[in-house]
Amino acid sequence: MEKNHGEYNFNIALIKSLMSFLVVCAHFWLIDDDMPHLQTAVSFFTLAAAPVFFIMSFFLTRKLYSGRDPKMLGKRIWRLWFPQLFWAVFYYLGFRLVNILIGINYSGRYTFIFVKPLNLILQILMGSDGFLAPQMWFNFVSIILTLILFTAFCFARLKGRIVLIILFILSLLLQYTGINYGFFAPYGFNVSYAAGRVAECLPFAVAGFFIADMNILGALKSKKIITAGCCAAIMTASAFLKDITDPSYGFVYEGVSLLFFSAALFVLLSVIPLDNCPETLKRIIKFTSRLSMGVYCVHYFIGYLWDLILCKALDIKSDTLIECLIVYLISLAVSYLISLIPFKAVRSLVT
């Protein structure tokens, strides 16, 4: 999906590569508490990884909704749900095997190793079982948001954009009034972690749609310096004003600060001139971008095994930036090996 008008879009590829690494950092890098300023800055970038993915995803699929093509809809739903199904089974069998081979009896962070069939069922349905691969909540929410946007254009047709604006406002109202949190929180992690985030992530999807629909990037590319400065200012203000502008509770992605930050980050990375960058860098971007989905899917498994086996057995400090880089590179290598399997369905799990 990195092609734009027949040409390879290195900006989209760069976004995919950077965000996949930031996802790893979000899950496996704990910044020291004695570095509050660095912690605030880095945490906002890692927190923005999933929102930027939402913006990019719905930016790239705008024609699906306005075109109202049910075949395209079916392909997108399958494209999102098949990895959710496959990796649920993979994680389940993988953790069961680790438990049998290593015989780990460790309580705390790694109790998820002792998974049960119920964990597998919840993971297949919601993509967010805390004992398996909770990062797949993204796929579940993407499916729901895809259906919402598609339905809006099916029923409203020419007024579909107005419906999206109304839904955008409604989702923010549900967050700021506490209705969204109050409704889903009592149902526990497996439900709230995924279903509770639908209202929180809808604004990112709508933003991505309108950035494409209004050709905002095309209008801004001739004003790269001004755009970059404005985006930097918006991101800085959003990070510092989060505690003031956002609700006091939610499911991590609530409020407008992260919305402004993520949209500005997406636009900033989209207008960076990459056409004349070194060929080596282009090849790296293309390679890592192609496997970004694989990194997203397998990094939890790689990261927790790294922590559990190596860091605990060899008494190596975990939750560091170096560990994140290692987990990312191993996940990249594993994804590459899977991509070599000569079956389209298998390759679609990582590319």
C-alpha positions in Angstrom: 0.0 0.0 0.0 3.0 2.3 -0.3 2.4 3.2 -3.9 1.0 6.6 -4.8 -0.2 7.2 -8.4 1.9 4.3 -9.6 5.1 5.4 -7.8 6.5 4.0 -4.6 5.7 6.2 -1.7 8.8 6.3 0.5 7.1 8.6 3.1 4.4 6.0 3.8 7.1 3.3 3.9 9.1 5.4 6.4 6.0 5.9 8.6 5.4 2.2 8.7 9.0 1.4 9.6 9.3 4.0 12.3 5.9 3.2 13.9 6.6 -0.5 14.0 9.8 0.2 16.0 8.0 2.6 18.3 5.4 -0.1 19.0 8.3 -2.3 20.2 9.6 0.5 22.4 6.1 1.1 23.8 6.0 -2.4 25.0 9.6 -3.1 26.1 11.3 0.2 27.1 10.8 1.5 30.6 12.5 4.9 30.8 14.1 5.7 34.1 12.0 7.8 36.4 14.9 10.2 37.0 14.6 11.3 33.4 11.1 12.9 33.5 11.6 15.2 30.4 12.9 12.4 28.2 10.2 10.1 29.5 7.5 12.6 28.6 8.8 13.1 25.1 9.5 9.5 24.3 6.3 8.2 25.8 4.3 10.5 23.6 6.0 9.2 20.5 5.6 5.6 21.5 2.0 6.3 22.4 1.3 7.8 19.0 2.5 4.7 17.1 -0.9 3.0 17.0 -2.8 6.2 16.3 -0.5 7.0 13.4 -1.1 3.5 12.1 -4.8 4.2 12.2 -4.5 7.5 10.4 -2.3 6.0 7.7 -4.5 2.9 7.3 -7.7 4.9 6.7 -5.7 7.5 4.6 -4.7 4.7 2.3 -8.2 3.1 2.1 -10.3 6.2 1.5 -11.6 4.9 -1.8 -13.0 1.8 -0.2 -15.6 3.8 1.8 -16.6 6.4 -0.8 -16.6 3.7 -3.5 -18.9 1.4 -1.4 -17.5 -1.8 -3.0 -18.5 -4.9 -1.0 -15.7 -7.0 -2.5 -13.1 -4.5 -1.4 -14.7 -4.5 2.0 -14.5 -8.3 2.2 -10.9 -8.3 1.2 -10.0 -5.7 3.9 -11.9 -7.5 6.6 -10.2 -10.8 5.8 -6.8 -9.1 5.6 -7.3 -7.8 9.1 -8.9 -10.8 10.7 -6.8 -13.6 9.3 -3.6 -12.5 11.1 -5.7 -12.0 14.3 -6.8 -15.7 14.0 -3.4 -17.1 12.9 -1.3 -15.3 15.5 -3.8 -16.2 18.3 -3.2 -19.9 17.5 0.5 -19.4 17.1 0.9 -17.6 20.4 -1.2 -20.1 22.2 0.7 -23.1 20.9 4.0 -21.3 21.3 3.5 -20.4 24.9 2.2 -23.9 25.7 5.3 -25.3 24.2 7.6 -23.0 26.1 5.9 -24.1 29.3 6.4 -27.8 28.5 10.0 -27.5 27.4 11.3 -25.1 30.0 8.9 -25.8 32.8 8.8 -22.2 34.0 7.2 -21.6 37.3 7.3 -17.8 37.5 4.5 -15.6 38.8 4.0 -12.0 37.9 4.6 -10.6 34.4 4.9 -14.0 32.8 1.9 -15.8 34.2 0.5 -15.6 30.6 2.8 -18.5 29.8 0.2 -20.8 31.4 -2.5 -20.1 28.9 -5.8 -21.9 28.7 -8.2 -22.6 25.8 -10.4 -19.7 27.0 -7.5 -17.3 26.4 -7.3 -18.6 22.8 -11.0 -18.0 22.3 -10.9 -14.5 23.6 -7.9 -13.7 21.5 -9.5 -14.9 18.3 -12.7 -12.9 19.1 -11.3 -9.7 20.5 -7.6 -9.8 19.6 -6.7 -8.5 23.1 -6.3 -11.3 25.6 -3.7 -10.1 28.1 -2.1 -13.5 28.3 -1.5 -14.0 24.6 -1.0 -11.2 22.0 -2.9 -8.2 23.2 -1.3 -6.0 20.5 -3.8 -7.5 18.0 -6.5 -5.3 19.5 -5.5 -3.0 16.6 -6.9 -5.5 14.1 -10.2 -5.9 16.0 -10.7 -2.2 16.3 -9.7 -1.6 12.6 -12.4 -4.1 11.5 -15.0 -2.3 13.6 -14.0 1.1 12.3 -13.8 -0.1 8.7 -17.4 -1.4 9.0 -18.5 1.9 10.6 -17.0 4.1 7.8 -18.3 1.8 5.1 -21.8 1.7 6.6 -21.8 5.5 6.9 -21.3 5.8 3.1 -23.6 3.0 2.2 -26.6 4.5 4.0 -25.8 8.2 3.7 -24.0 8.0 0.3 -23.3 11.7 -0.7 -23.8 12.7 2.9 -21.3 10.1 4.2 -18.7 12.8 5.1 -21.3 14.6 7.2 -22.0 11.4 9.0 -18.3 10.9 9.7 -18.0 14.4 11.2 -21.0 13.7 13.4 -19.5 10.3 14.5 -16.2 12.1 15.1 -17.9 14.6 17.5 -19.9 11.9 19.1 -16.8 9.8 19.9 -15.2 12.8 21.6 -18.4 13.4 23.6 -18.4 9.8 24.7 -14.8 10.1 25.9 -15.1 13.5 27.7 -18.4 12.7 29.4 -16.9 9.4 30.7 -19.8 7.4 29.1 -17.4 5.3 27.0 -15.1 4.4 29.9 -18.0 3.9 32.3 -19.7 1.5 30.0 -16.8 -0.8 29.0 -14.5 -0.7 32.1 -16.6 -3.0 34.3 -16.3 -5.8 31.7 -12.6 -6.4 32.3 -9.4 -6.2 30.3 -10.4 -8.5 27.5 -13.4 -6.4 26.5 -12.4 -2.9 27.5 -8.9 -3.2 26.0 -10.4 -3.6 22.5 -14.1 -2.6 22.4 -13.5 0.3 24.7 -11.0 1.7 22.3 -13.3 1.9 19.3 -14.7 5.3 20.3 -11.2 6.5 21.2 -9.7 5.5 17.9 -12.5 6.5 15.6 -11.2 10.1 15.4 -7.9 8.9 14.1 -9.6 6.9 11.4 -11.8 9.9 10.4 -8.7 12.1 10.4 -6.9 9.7 8.1 -9.9 9.6 5.7 -10.2 13.4 5.5 -6.5 14.0 5.1 -6.7 11.9 1.9 -10.2 13.1 0.9 -9.2 16.7 1.0 -5.7 16.1 -0.5 -4.2 17.9 2.5 -0.7 16.4 1.9 -0.8 17.5 -1.8 -1.5 21.1 -0.7 1.2 21.1 1.9 4.1 19.5 0.0 4.9 22.8 -1.7 5.3 24.4 1.7 7.5 21.9 3.4 9.4 24.2 5.8 6.2 26.0 7.0 4.4 22.7 7.4 7.3 21.1 9.3 7.4 24.1 11.7 3.6 24.1 12.3 3.6 20.3 12.9 6.5 20.6 15.4 4.6 23.4 17.2 1.4 21.3 17.3 3.2 18.2 18.6 5.0 20.2 21.3 1.8 22.0 22.5 -0.1 18.7 22.4 2.5 16.9 24.6 2.6 19.7 27.2 -1.1 20.3 27.3 -2.2 16.7 27.6 -3.0 16.8 31.3 -5.1 19.9 30.8 -7.0 19.0 27.6 -7.6 15.3 28.0 -10.2 13.3 30.1 -8.9 12.0 33.4 -9.7 8.4 32.5 -9.9 6.3 29.4 -8.3 3.4 27.5 -5.0 5.1 26.8 -6.0 6.8 23.5 -8.6 9.2 24.8 -8.7 13.0 24.3 -7.6 15.4 21.7 -3.9 15.9 22.5 -2.9 12.6 21.1 -5.1 13.2 18.1 -3.4 16.5 17.2 0.0 15.0 18.0 -0.5 11.9 15.9 -2.0 13.8 12.9 0.8 16.4 13.0 3.4 13.6 13.2 1.8 11.8 10.2 1.7 15.0 8.1 5.3 15.9 9.1 6.7 12.5 8.1 4.6 12.6 4.9 6.1 15.9 3.6 9.8 15.0 4.3 11.6 15.0 0.9 12.9 11.4 0.5 13.2 11.1 -3.2 16.8 12.2 -3.2 18.0 10.3 -0.1 20.8 7.7 -0.5 19.8 4.5 -2.3 21.0 2.4 0.7 18.6 4.2 2.9 15.8 3.7 0.4 16.5 0.0 0.3 16.4 -0.2 4.2 13.2 1.7 4.3 11.6 -0.5 1.7 12.8 -3.7 3.4 11.7 -2.7 6.9 8.4 -1.2 5.7 7.4 -4.4 3.8 7.8 -6.4 7.0 6.4 -3.9 9.5 3.2 -6.0 9.9 5.3 -9.0 10.8 7.3 -7.1 13.4 4.0 -5.9 14.9 2.6 -9.4 15.1 5.7 -11.3 16.4 7.5 -8.8 18.6 5.5 -9.7 21.7 6.5 -13.3 21.5 10.1 -12.5 20.8 10.3 -9.8 23.4 8.8 -11.8 26.2 11.0 -14.8 25.5 14.0 -12.5 25.4 13.0 -11.2 28.8 12.0 -14.5 30.3 14.9 -16.7 29.1 17.9 -14.5 28.5 17.4 -11.6 30.8 16.2 -13.7 33.8 18.6 -16.6 33.2 21.7 -14.4 32.5 20.7 -11.6 34.9 20.7 -9.0 32.1 18.9 -5.8 32.6 15.6 -5.8 30.7 13.3 -3.0 29.4 16.1 -1.0 27.8 16.3 0.7 24.5 19.0 -1.8 23.4 16.7 -4.6 24.2 14.0 -3.0 22.0 16.4 -2.7 19.2 17.4 -6.4 19.5 13.8 -7.5 19.7 13.0 -5.4 16.7 15.8 -6.8 14.6 15.0 -10.4 15.6 11.3 -9.8 14.8 12.4 -8.4 11.5 14.5 -11.5 10.7 11.8 -13.9 11.7 9.3 -11.9 9.6 11.7 -12.1 6.6 12.1 -15.8 6.9 8.3 -16.3 7.0 8.0 -14.0 4.0 10.1 -16.5 2.0 7.5 -19.3 2.4 6.0 -19.6 -1.1 2.4 -19.3 -0.1 0.5 -16.1 -0.5 -1.6 -16.6 2.6 1.5 -17.2 4.7 3.3 -14.1 3.3 0.2 -12.0 4.1 0.8 -12.7 7.8 4.0 -10.6 7.8 3.8 -8.3 4.7 
